[in-house]
Amino acid sequence: MGRLKGYILTSERKDFEPKHLINFYGVSDDFPFKIEIDDFSPVFFIEKSAIIPFNKPSYQRKNLKLKTLQEKEVDALYFNTQNDLNLAKEQFSQNGIRTYESDLRSPERYLMEHFLNGEIEIEGEGKLDGGVIVYKNPKIKPSEYRPNFKILSLDIETGMDGSLFSMALVQRHKGEEKKKIFMIGSQADLPEKSLYFFPSEKELLESFLQIVQKWDPDILIGWHVIGFDLQFLEKKFEKYRISFGLGRDKSKPFIFEKKNAGWVAQVSGRLVIDGPSVLKNNFFKFENYKLETVAQKVLGTGKDIKEKKQNKVEEIERRFREDKESLAEYNLLDSLLVLNIFEKLSLMDLIFQRARISGLQMDKIGISTLSFDHYFLPRIHREGYVAPNIIDIQRESDSDGGYVLEPKSGIYDFVVVLDFKSLYPTIISTFNIDPYSRIKSHEDSLITPTGISFSHKKHILPQLIDELLEKRREAAFRGNNNLAQAIKILMNSFYGVMGSTGSRFYHSDLPKAITGTGQWIIKESIKFLESRGYVVLYGDTDSIFVQLKENERKHHMEVSLEMVKEINNFLSTKIYREFKVNSKIQIKLEKTYKKLFLPFSRDGVTGAKKRYAGLTLKDGKEELNVVGLEYVRSDWTDLAKNFQSELFLKVFRDEDIDEWIKKFIERVKNREFDDDLVYRKKLSKNPEEYTKNIPPHVKAAMLLGHSPDNPLREISYVITKRGPIPIDKEHFDLDYNHYIEKQIKPLADSVLFLKGKSFEDLVMGNQLSLF
């Protein structure tokens, strides 16, 4: 096999004395592959003036004509193994000698230095070993290759005593679906139902491993599959002294919890992707991320046993004892729901697109600093510079953030929202903002509106942004929404990376120049609009809310598009005249509100930022749009959300709300909305760890009890005259006064205040009592 196109799934590094070994595992059209590289030495840099205070470990010192970002010349130190590098790094640190790029992992360095983004062509002699093609030190170059992944969905069911009941596996590949349910029991197998019984947990686990190796999936998915399923299975394998050989080389997975990133599972040759994590990391929004909630929203169907915690556990236990076939169906349905959600939302394609654009492996796409390194480091090396270690970065003064114009509270007719497309990326591109341009600014200065200088000619990041903007336009034109979204996420990460001390390229001038220029652009645009007689109601970072003049509303679309054209012409002319650069900054029409509500903040004096609701016009249809208000918050009851949405619709349609509010209160007290009174809150720690000012949801959680092996992470409860009570317990004495006072009153007042009224006056004026 001389040439092979494929895609890299996972990487690992290890010392194989006396050498360092990098392994890449991937997939191709024929077989999975493994690339073994032992001729790529671990390396870091030290200043040329540094005197090395040790003889061992051994190293090779080379002059590569490189400098630090502070213009100090450096040498490269190459080591035989990673252990040697780590020992040398520690000795340098103890002697006060600074190292550069010693925190880079060798697999990432190899990929970035060879400009490899996952899709590769391998040239070399490969040997087939156990169904995997193994290459040693082949030639690798970038290629175009789209893998067809084998995806296995995994779900397990367990008992309250920590026993394993069953396991459901579903794999789809090229239109073929395989299903198996393994269950503890003595019944005869039911192959027609894909159900197989095992007399012991040990035998079930051994058969599970056999199926994984036989089906040979590229990607394992599930719902909390790492933090629960794999963790649970890992303990079971340890208990029975069986090697948890999940990897393509039958190696054990490495499972750990990463700070601020959740659970991670590293498996040689396979990816493990968790449903809730991938939804959150790709900006999907749901009321909560339970499988039932997401499945109902995405698929229109849900789980066989609903989510009330105690009832669910009891029903699973009952089915295992009395109706194992029914439990098998439940277990299998959960696996199918996960797989169907991934397919319906095209999650795998979105992850793949983000990986190929960022250069990261698919389970690392959320690490924006690593993505920035992947692109920027090899290019700045070719300009003659090395970067510092992340730990050596010093935080300086913070940037000011985006400009926010205080909202003019009220209810308005015909408001257009103008939005700057990719504002921060286009600012970076227009004013050549990047770490390399900053250090070269003294050669040919381009001064931004903030007074911070960059180089006219020497820069790296603007070229990438221009390429990405063009690719995004092409993707949108072709209807490739996943690619367009992947590009948007990557471009928007650049500002965050350069403004984060978690990045080796952080410098306070970078975020200050970007946000300061953004503020200048918003303010100049507002001045221009006001000079044309328009009222600007609100502005926030990259958006401007403008009320149309009364004589323009009949032809609001034509007027809005002309307004967009005029602002873009104004900014383009001003930026070229004052800074001698061509503007890449473009504003567009985002949406039109037939009616817009901007509330007051809680002080009743200033407008509330980032909170509004409106009736949008889209293709001739009206649609309620709510941002930042209780309607979209997960910690408010359905009662509040439904009340608020109906209240807005009545206000926007100029209907009387006084009598409606009074009748709504009566309906609450008449028990019409009892099913909508549930609060749902997450617990960040175990209930008994709260010692002071115990909030209502914790008081409710304390009434349920939990075990360390099955900690309570979310509670559903209602407020009764006895206080907060879990929804699973008796709650005949609901405190309607609480819901009216705490949920209905503040929402009603936010609108009534604008009409010179209050909820209290309205209710008492009708001789109604809340009690």
N, C-alpha and C positions, 0 to 999 in steps of 0.2 A: 504494500500500500504506500505508494510514493507521495501522493498528495491527498489531503482530506480537508474538507470544509466542515467547520463545526462551531459550537458555541460553548464558552467557558461557564460552568455552573458554580464551582466552588474552588477555593484555593487553600493551601496550607503550607506551612514551613516547618522544618525540623532539622536538627543537626544529625548527620550520619557520619560520625567521625571517620576521617579527619576533614569532612566537607560539610557544606550547608546544602540542604536539599529543598527545592520548591516543587510542589506538586499542584498541577491544575487538572481538575476533572471536568469533563464536558460531554456534550451529546452531538451526534452527527446523524446523517440519514441511515447509516449502516449499523454502527455499534457505538456504545459509550466509549470515551477515550480518557486516557490518563497521560499527562505530559510530566516527565521527571527531568528537572533541570538541576545539575550540580556544578555548573560552570559559571554561576552568577554569584559573586562574593558580596556578603553584607558590607556596607560602607557607610561612613559618615565623614564630616569635614571638621578640621580644626584650623585656627589661624596659623598662618605661615610662621609667625614669630614664636609659637608655642613650643616649649621644650617638653618632650615626652618623658614622664617621670617613671617609666617602667620598661623592662625588657620583655616581660611576658604579660599577656598573651602576645603571640607573634602577629605581625601586621606587615603590610606593604604600604609605604608612604609615597604618594605621587603628587607632582605639581601639575594641576590641570588648568592653570590660568583662570581661576575662579575667584570671586570676591563676595564678601557679605554685602547685605543691603546698606551697610555703613561704609562701604568701599575698602574694607580690610581684606588683604589677600589671604587665601586659604589653600591648604593641601587636603587631598583625599586620603583616608586611611581605609585600606581593604583588609578584611579579616577572613580567616578560613571558615569560621562557624559563627552562628548567632551568639552562642555562649561567650566566645572570645570578644565579640563586639560589646556585649552587655558588661563584661568584666572591665574592659577598657573604658567604657563610658563611666562606670562607677569610680574608677581610679582617677579619671580626669576631674570628675565632679568633686572628689575629696581634696584634690589639689587646686581647686579654684580655676580650672581651665574649661572654657566653654566649648561645647561641641555643637555642630549644626547638622540638622536632619538625622540625628541619631534615633529619633522616635518613629521613623518610617518603617513599616513592615516590608520585608523583601519582596513578597508577591505583588504588593501594590507598586513598589518601585519598579519592578520588572515590567509590569503592564504599562505604566505611564511612560517609562523611558523608551518602550517599543511602540508607543502610540496605539495600543490595543484596547478596544472597547468591547471585548467579549466575543464578537464575531471574527473568526480567524480562519486562516488557511495554514495547514501544517504540511511541511515538506520534510520527509525523512522516512526511515524504515520503521514501521510499527509492527509489533508482535501481538497476536491475539492471546490473551491470558484470562481465562475464566469469563469470557464474554465481554472483556474490555480490551481495547487496542492500546497498548503501552508504547509510548515514544520516549526516547532518551535524547535530550539536548537537540531537538529538531529545530529547523528554521521555522519561525512563526511570523506571519505578516497579517495585517488587517484584511478583512474580506467582507463580503455581504452574505449573510446566511440567516435564514429564519427557521429556528427549530420548531418541531412539532412535539411539544412536551407530553410525556406520559404523566398524568396527574392522578395521584391516589388520595382519596378523601378518607380520613380515619376518625372514628368516634368510639369511645368506650362507655360502658355503663358499669357503675360500681355500687356496692352496698354501704349502708351506714357504718358497718363494722370494718370498712376498708377492704372488703373482698372484691374480686373482679367477677362481674356477672357475665358480660358479653363484650364483643368487639365487632364493629361493622366496617368493612372495607369496600370501597367502590372505586374503580379505576376506569377512566375513559381515555381512548387514544385512537385517532383516525376513525371515528365513528363506531368503534367497538366498546362495549361496556361490560366489565367484569364485576361481579358482586359476591361477597362472602360474609356470612355472619357466624362468628365463633361464639359458642356459649357453654358455660359450665352446666353439666347435666348428664343424666344416664339414658336419655331417650335415644331412639334411632335417628340417624341423620335424615334430613329432608333436602336432598340435593335440588329438587324442583323449586324449593324456596330459598336455595343458597344457604341453608342453615345446617351447621355442623356442631355436634356436641362432643365435649371432652370431659373426662372424669375428674380432671384436676387442672388447676391454674397453670402448673408447669407445662403440661402437655399442650394447653391452649397457646401459651407463649411460644413454645418451640414451633408450633404450626404457623403462628403469625410470622415468625422470622423466615420460615421456608417460603411462605407466600410472597413476602416482600422481595426476597432474592429471586424468586421465580418471575414475578410480574415486573420487577426491576424498574420502579417508578423513578422519574427524574425529580418530581416535586411531590412532597407530602403537604396536604392542607387539612385544616380542621378548625373548630371553634374553640379557642383557648387550648389549642392542640399541644403547645409547648408547656405553658404554665400548669396545665392539668394533665392531659392524656399522657404525654411523653414522660413527664415527671413521675406520674403514678406508675407507668410501666417500668421506668428505670429502677424504682424501688423494688418492684416485683422481681425483676431479673436478678437484682442483687440478692434478694431473699432466697431464691432458688439456685443461686450460684451458676447462672447461665449468662454467657457473654451476650450483652445487648447489641448484637452485630447488625446494626441498622445501615451502616455505610456500604458503599459499593464494594469496598474491600473487606467487608464484614467487621469493620471497626466500630467501637462504641460511639454514640453521639456525645458531644460535650454540651451539656445543658447548664445555663447560668442566667441569672437576672442582671441586666445591665441598667445602671442608674439612669433614670429618665427615659429609658427605651424599652422597658419591659423584658420579657423572657426571650432568650435567644437559644437556638439549637444549631450547633455546627455538626454536620454529618458529611463525611467524605463522599463526594460524588452526587449528593442529593441536597436539594433545598427543602427547608421546612418553612411554610408560610402560614401565619395565623390570620384567621378571618377578621376579627375586630381590629387587630393592629394594622392590617393592610388597608382597611377602610379609613381609619383615622389618619394614617400617614399619607393617604391620597385624597384627603379633604372631603370625604363623603360624610354628610351630616344626617344623623338619625336621632330620634328622641332618646334612645339608649342603644347599646350595641349587643343586646341579647339576641340570640339566634331567632327567637320567636318574633321579636320586633322587626328585625331586618328582613326576615323571610316574608312576613306579611306585607311590608312596604315594597319589597322588590319583586316578589313572586306572586303575591296575592294569596298565599297559603302559608300554613305554619306547622308547628310541632303537633304530634299526636297527644302529648300530655302538656298542658299549659304550664305557665311559669310560677304559680303560687308555690313557694319553696317547700313547705311542709307537705302539702298535698302531693306534689310531684314526687318527692322522695318516697312517701308511703305507697304511691301507686307503682313506682318502679319495683319496690320490694314485693308488693303483692303480685305483680306480673311474674317476677322471677320465681316466686313460690308456686303460683297457681296457673299461669298462662304464659309459658316461655315463648311460644310462637308470637304472641302479641308484643312481648318485650322485644323480640327480634325485629319485628316490623317497626317499632318505635326507634330502635337503635339504627336500623338501616335508613329510615326516613331522615334522621338527623344528618347522616353522611351525605345523603342525596341533596338535602337542602343546601348544605355548604357548597357542594359542587355546582349546583344550579345557580346559586348566588354569584359565584365566581364567573360562571359563563354568562349570565344575564348582564352583569355589569362590565364584562370584558376585562376583569381585573388582571388576568395573567398577561393580556396584551398591553395593558397600561403599565404594569411593572416592567415588562420587557422593553417597552419604548423608553421608559425613564432610564433603564439600565444602559441601553445602547447609546443614548444621548449623553448621559453623565459619565460613562466609562466604568461605573461601579457594577459589582455583582448584584443580582436581583434581590438578595436579602440585605443589602447595604444601601439601597437607594436613598434612604432618608438621611444619610450622613453627609450633609451639604459641604462641610469643610473638607472631607475626603474627596468629594467630587471636584471641588475647586483645586485641590492639590493635583489631582489627576490631570487636569488640563493645564494648570499654570506652571507647576514646578518644572517639567521638562522644557518648557518654552523659555522660562527665565534662566534655566541652566544654559541654554543655547545663546542667551544674551550675556553670559559670563557671570551669573550670580547664583548664590546658594541662599537658602532660607533658614531662619532660626528654628529651634525646637519650640513646640507650642508652650511648654512649661516656662520658657524664658520670656514670653510676651508680657509686657507691662501695660496695665490699663491706664489710659489717660482720660481726659474729660469726655463726658458723654456728648453725643450729638443731640440736637434739639427735637428730633422727630419731625413728623409731617405737620404741615400747617392745618389748623382747625379753626374755621370761622364760627363764632358762636351762633347757633341757630336762632332765627327770628320765630319764636313760638307762635303757633296759630294754625288755622285751617285755610288752605290756599287752593285756588283753582288753577289748573294748567301750569304745572311746574315740569321743566325738562331737567334731566340729570345728564350733565356732560362729564365724560370720564376720559382721563388721559390713558391711552393704551400703553401698558408696560412702562409707566412713568420712570421708575428708577433705572431700569435697563437702558432706556433711550437717553436718559441724562448721562449715564456712564459712556454711552457711545458718542453722544454729541460733544462732551467735554473731555473725552479721552481719560477717564478716571480709572486708574488701576495702580497696584503697588509699584510696578516698574515705571510707569509714567511719572509717578510722584517723585521717585529718586532721580529722574532725568529732567525734571522741570526747569532746572537752572540753565539747560542748554538752549531751549526754545520755548519759553513760557506761554502757556495758555491759561489765563486767569479766569476762574469761574466767578459767578455772581457773589460767591461767599468770600472772594479774595484769596482763595487757596489755589495754588498754581500746579499745573500738570504740563506734560510735554505735548507739543503739537504733533510731533512725528514719531516718538518712541513710546509705544504702548502695545499691549498684548490683548487685553480683554475686549476692547471695542470691536476688533475684527471678529471675534467669536460671536458677540452679540449681533452684529450685522448678519452673520451667516445664520444664526438661529432665528432671527426675525424673518428672514427670507424663507427658511424652512417651515416656519410656523404658518406663514401666508400660504405656502404651497399645500401644507397639510390641511389647513382649513378649506382651501379651494377644492381639494380632493375628498373632503369629508372624513379625513383621518383624524377624528377628534382625540383619540388617545395620544397620538404623536403630538398634536397641537398642545394638549394639556401637559404632556411630559416636558416640552420645550418651555412652556410658560412657567412651570414649577422650577425648572433649572435656572432660568434667567432671573426669576424673582429671588432666588437664593443668594445671588451674588452680593447684593447689598448686605444681607444678614451676615454672610461670611466675613466680608471686609470690616463689618462693625462688631465682630465678636472676638473676644480675647481667647476663644477656643480655636481661633485660626492663627496659623503661623504668619499670615500676611496682614494681621490687624495693624492699623495705625489710625489714630483719631481723625486725621485729616480726611480719610477716605469716606467714612459715614457722614462727617460734617459737610463735606463738599456735596454729597448726594442729597441729603435731606435739606440742606440750606438752599441748594439750587431748586429743589422741588417746591420749597416755600415761596421762593422768588417767582417761579412760574405761575403758581396758583394766585398769588397776590397781583401780579401783573395782569393776569387774565380777568380777575375780578374788577380791577380798575378799568380795563378796557370795556367790559360789559356795562359797568356803571356809567361810563362816559357816553354810552349809547342809550342811556335812559332805562336800563333794566334793573330790577331789584334782585340781588343775589341773596337768597334766603339762608344758605348754608354752604360750607365748603369743608372738605375733610380729606387731607393728604393728596388724593388724586381725583377728587370729584367736586363738581360745582352744581348747586341746585339753583336754577334760574326761573323766575316766574315770567311767563310770556305776557306781553301787553294785551289788553282786552281785544284790540282790533286784529290781533294775530292768531287768536285761538281757533278760528274756523279753519285756518290753513297751517296748523301747528307743525306738521311734518316738514313742509317746505321751508317755513321760517326757521325751524331748528337746524336743518341741514345747512342753510345759508349762514346761520350763526356759527356753526362748526367751522365752515370754510373761512369765515372772516377771522376767527380767533387763531386758526392755524397760520393764516397769512400774516397776521399781526406778530405772532411769536417768531415766526421764521425770519421776518424782516428785522425785528428788534435784536434777536440773537446774532444774526450775521453782522448787523451794523455795530453792535457793542463788543462782540467777542471774536468776530471774523471766523466763525465756523458755521457749517451748514447744519441746521436743526434737524434732528431725527424725531423730535417730540411732536406727537399728534394727539389731538383731542377728538373724541367721537361722541355721537349721540348714544347714550346708554339706554335710557327709557323716558317715557313721558307719563306723568301722573295727571289724571283728570282731576283728582283731589289728593292733597297731601296734608297730613297731620304732623306737626312738629311740636312735641310736648314741652312743658316746662320741666326743669329738673326739680328735685325734691324741695329745694329752697323756695320754689314758687317765684323766683326772680329771674334767673338765667335760663336759657334754653338748654335742653338735655342733649348732649352730644352722642352721636352714634345710635340714636333711638328715633325711629319715625315709622309711620305707616301711611300707605297710600293706595289709591285705586288706579292701577296702571292701565294703559291702553296698548293692546297688542293685537295686531291684525283685526282691528275693529271690535275686540272683545275686552270687557273689563275684568280685572283680576286683582284680588287683595294681595298686597305685598307688605310684609311686616319685618322690620329690622330692629333687633336689640330689645324689643319689648317683651312683656310677659308671655305673649302668644307663642314665642319661639323658645322660651326657656324651659328646660327639662325639670326644674325644681318647683314649678307652679302646677297646680292641679288642672285637670281637664275642665273643671268648672270655670276657672279663671280664663283659660284659653278660649273656650267656647263663648263665654260672655264677652270677652274683649273683641273677638273677631266679628260677632254679630253687632256689637256696639259700633265698631268702625264702619261696617257696611251701612248701618242706619244713618250715621252721621254723614257719610259721604253721599248718600242718596237723599239728604235733606229731610229725613223722616223724623217724626217726633220721638224723642228718647225718654222723656220724663215718665210717661205712663208705662212705657215698656220696662224701664228699670224697676218701677214699683211692682209690676206684675212678676218680673223675674225673681224678685226677693220672695214674693209669696210662693212661687213655685219651688224655690229652694226649701222653704220651711214646710212645704207640703210633700217633701221627700221625692220630688220628681228627678232630682239629680244625684241621688245617693251614690250611684256608681261612678260619678265624676269627682268625688271628694278625696281621692287617694293622693297622698304625697309619696314621691319616690326620691330617695336620697342615697348617695353612696357613703360608705364609711371608710375613712382613710386609715383607721386602725381599729383594733378590737374594742368593743363597747366598754369593757372594764378598764381600759386605759384612759378613758375620759374621767377626770377627777374634779374639775372645776367647771362651772357654768354648763352643765350637761344639756345639750340641745334636744329638742323634741324627738328627732329621729333616733338619737342614741337611747333615749328613755324607752322608745318603742322596741328597739333592738334588744335591750336588756331583758325584755319579757319573753324573747324567743329562745335564747340560749344558743350555744354553738360549741363546736369542738375545734381544737387547734388544727386538726387535719382537714377540717371543712369550715374555715372561717367565714363569717357573714360579711359580705362586701357591699350589699345593697339592701335597703329596707323599704317596704311599702307599708304605709300606715295611714290612719285617719285620726282626727282629733275628736275625742268624745268629752263628755262632761267629767269623765275621770282622768282626762289627759290623753296623750298620744297612745294609741293601741295598734299593734300590728294588724294588717288586714285579715290575716288568717285566724285571728282570735275574735271572740264575740264583741260586736260594736253596735249594740242596739240603741245607745244613747248618744248619737252624733251631736256635736256642738255646732248647731247651725249659726249661732251668733258669731262664733269664731270665723267661719267661712265668709259670712256677710261682711264682717268688720275687716278681716285681714286680706281677703281675696277679691271681693266685689267692690268695696268702698274705694280703695286707692285707684282702681281702674276707672271707675265711674267719675271720680273727682278729676282725673287728668283731662277729661273732656268737658265736664261741667264747669270747671274753673274758667275755661275760655269763654263760656257763655254767661259768666258772672253768677254762677250758682254753685251749690255744694251738695254733696250726697246727703249730709245730715239735714240740711234745710229741706231738701226734696222729700226725704222720708218722713221727717217730723211734720212737715207741712201737710202731709196727707194723713196725719194722726196714726202713722204706723209705728209700731215698736219693734225693735230688733229682738226683743226678748219674748 
